[in-house]
């Protein structure tokens, strides 16, 4: 135990829960080396400081409208401030470099896979991925067969969900290459932390995240088919009723581009335009935030009112870039997930840096039988869903639920996958009365793929706020944490010396004194005038 | 109007504008310094050292105080003439002497701001967690004060001198900042990431709407110098200065400050057209700033000559 400082219950009484790995504390309650200074600052802040900061956080988030709508069990929905936990998660520079390399590799492979699926299908011919699985995937889009977007990039924006096992290794639990959301919370969380608890940053150099919108904008520009002028980029939202509308507006504002809805867009002669006060103006790249199903009633769901008729034709004609490309959902299907390590070996000839969680495909009768026997020890997930819907965690389910699930799975085994339970790592989280308690977390880093792959340091850490819970989705009561990636001394990517340590050269004629105030000026006038009257 | 009153109003405008600028800049720099440097884009360096240098205060001491303390000097330290508190106190003193010219509502707005910022004699009330609270307060209050002025003041000489003070202060601050952040020569990366400069003046959103280039040093400097549609750019301030002096001056046709301002406006316009996009702007910043200093001198001589000592009007 650290001996210095006054003892306050919150930090010193914290005990990680074996067998889970706690990212800030060793099992015996001593802080890990990277967390030592942070823990010291938390101790200094004390429970009152945390409660006070929490109050200001809620006020700021309500003011800024960074809120979340929750429904209290079928009742009326009500707004509550986005649940940001004030204890950050700390990743060392070394850890982050491994994650970054692993993610870049994985995303490259997923991008190859999308290209392959809609063209030569080599991976299927090699017998590595069964065609039946690909074709039965609801996100497989026949409409875009044979289309290759500029630069061969399909997965411009990707967010893979990572978890940390109790042995310290990072594993990918899910890929998101359709429309991963949450990046706005990464930026807002950082801004809020810097305002609310700047003390915590005192001994750290945390990598900034606020350049994400610029990365995204330049990636979108780099893939836009625009010969003569600067490409026009737009963000396409389904509308203000969408739960992620805040993020859509945030990104459009931060990139300085238009936020459009379907009614603002029109396709003429295979070219996409937006309606402006000065007539039709061409849009070259669309960052779309709605599902394939709804984008074009002529090619996908014909009953979609949110779509733009003819968009897929314009896309096929190469007059507009769409991010992410149509049909990328085939790569983040939960059944396809099992094959990603094979994809990495097949397309890149490399060994995967990040592992998958052990996953069982239930279409194989032998596997199915094995899984049905141990349902109480596994996690089962529906392949076509996202956001934690329909997930059953065996060890947390009761006998009735397991029986029910057994029947459902037996009828449609191909719609389900089973995974080993991952022992998600924990991070101390502020509970009621500012008591720190271990809570499970995952991590969603965000990657942008344009001319190269850029990954914003850290990502969205989601935290299950209920004790023992493994479900971190914000739609199901999860919160989030600011994720710090530290700069370490020998870091090759470092761009320059820290801002705080640079000393500007003094400019000879910048003397504040001349401008200090009117008194001096008056004195000056008096002397001048004195001289004037003497001469 | 009385030269003394005009003089006070002019400095009231300057002090309000400086308090607001300091509030924005301190907050932006504080937030930027908490974090490390960006991975991909080397940025231009404008931190608390730069901010202090803007106020003519270059600390040569290698054992400098950390970020928080340096910025604390610019927040609630009444002893430092550059702090927000000192600017607001000066504004309040100035407003007190012109209480008959400004409306009661305006005086109240200024007075409340000063009282609030003092925090009832409790030092550090607004700094439990850095300068954020004080900055936010000053930003809100100055917006309110200018709002009251714009909604309720007669558009006469008084308003002109108040505005003139604000305008000349903003353009001077922007120029100082550009010169400190982008010194001539090879001292900084030629075209680094310059988001911080936009955040320091609260112009980030305006920049994104007006310019398509990423916020790197050169386009940002161009924007802050030349963009007429952005009210705090130097060009826009100089244009407005011309307008207010023309209104206030009894004989604008042969008034030295009016002529000088109109020449500066034309010159900035010419430079904007003549200079290629990537050109270095350090020289123009320097010249413009010196020209503004001369304008300030001319203004003092022409309008406020009687202010200091009675009976010596030219």
Interface residues (C-beta under 8 A of the other chain):
Chain A: X52 X53 X190 X191 X194 X195 X196 X197 X198 X199 X201 X202 X205 X206 X207 X208 X210 X211 X214 X215 X217 X218 X230 X253 X254 X255 X256 X454 X457 X486 X487 X493 X494 X495 X496 X497 X498 X499 X500 X502 X503 X504 X505 X506 X507 X509 X510 X511 X512 X513 X514 X515 X516 X517 X518 X521 X522 X525 X526 X529
Chain B: X7 X8 X11 X30 X31 X32 X33 X34 X35 X36 X37 X38 X39 X40 X41 X42 X43 X45 X46 X47 X48 X49 X50 X53 X54 X55 X56 X57 X58 X59 X66 X67 X68 X81 X82 X90 X128 X129 X130 X132 X172 X176 X179 X180 X181 X183 X187 X189 X192 X193 X195 X196 X205 X207 X208 X209 X211 X212 X214 X215 X286 X290 X293 X300 X304 X305 X307 X308 X309 X312
